[in-house]
Amino acid sequence: MQTNFTAEQLRDPGLARANEVLRTCVHCGFCTATCPTYQVLGDELDSPRGRIYLIKDMLEKGRPADEKTVKHIDRCLSCLACMTTCPSGVHYMHLVDQARDYIEATYKRPLMDRVLRALLAWTIPYPGRFRAALMAARIGRPLARFMPDPRLKAMLQMAPRKTPAKSPNDAPQTFAATAPRRMRVALLTGCAQKALNTDINDATIRLLRRLGAEVVVAKGAGCCGALTHHMGKADLAHASAAANIRAWMAEKNGAGLDAIVINTSGCGTTVKDYGHMLRNDPLAADAATVAGLAKDISEVLTKLGLPQGAPKGVKVAYHAACSLQHGQQIKTLPKDLLKRVGFTVVEPADSHLCCGSAGTYNLLQPEISQQLKARKVQTLEAKTPDVIAAGNIGCMIQIGSGTKVPIVHTVELLDWATGGPRPRNLNSL
């Protein structure tokens, strides 16, 4: 794609990167075949190719974002299926992130939009605040049908009926390996996950310790910054990233780290991109180091090796989170691990398509999200599984709200199969 940025514009690192990405696009349209919003809406401007044209026009002309451009960029899930499909290697993630930063800086959203987005950014990255918000939402849940704004209705309806007690394992501390030590890793305990499902981190710690990993929850580490990053709130996102980088580098420079383990794939995609996000920051070198250490839990478990297990007689439908299969290009490892310990693994049709969760997307774009959820649930249930497994808390909440089939994190099943307790969601099996 030909671009016409001025030399002055290209002195801006964000615009320079956008220019690089735009120039790799050849208008082929392969991306439209795998874009969930294009499949649902059928509008060229709701495809990656259409959004690329809108972004190019906005950035190249240096004009403030307009309502039309904002509407179609907001509808993007950032599922990154287009990046998996693209034969030209267009790094759409960096381009749409730059567009969102630009929109945040140049566009004044309607009051309700500003209030809702500010509320989400102020609440979800902070487990204490998020727990309080979930309790308030449960009280207000019976009033959901009276809400005039569908986004407020979605926020009330998505609140779980029960919030788990805090896990003592989420506090900063070190867990010794219970087998001969083979590595030392830091665990990102997350933010929303600590309020929504404490079993995931608990299972991760147990399993890693049994396989010979010393696990540290670093003091000062918290939200990865993904939520605010994808809302265009760069300052907040970079502050979260910087806090994590400092916390993990302190561990690396102290007792050492072999990996930073992440069991929420949306967070993993962001942490692995810290080197790019903070490339112009004084922490750039440390950011690149942290990005290189970041590993999805499936990558670390594959390296450590799981014992071969006997058949369990349990059929698992594996849901591939977009941030894992497209963002991190990890496609087979979770399935291979589940099969190795004895589960029968099946995959739904159109497994490359998003479930509609996508961070805060199901709260800010509830109508599109509901359509995508219905499609995903239908294809998963068609496999008649005993349980659904996923590697991302957002997907688990989204899919779990639309099916009676129990859904658990992949690591919970692996922990159970190798000596850990039965996942609580599977007590009926």
Helices and strands as residue ranges (DSSP letters): G 9-11, H 13-24, G 30-34, H 36-41, G 44-46, H 48-61, H 67-74, H 81-85, H 92-106, H 111-123, H 127-140, G 141-146, H 150-157, G 168-170, E 173-175, E 183-188, H 192-196, H 199-210, E 213-217, H 226-229, H 234-253, E 259-262, H 265-271, H 274-277, H 284-293, E 294-296, H 297-304, E 315-318, H 322-322, I 323-327, H 333-340, E 344-346, H 361-364, H 366-381, E 387-390, H 393-400, E 407-409, H 410-417, G 424-426
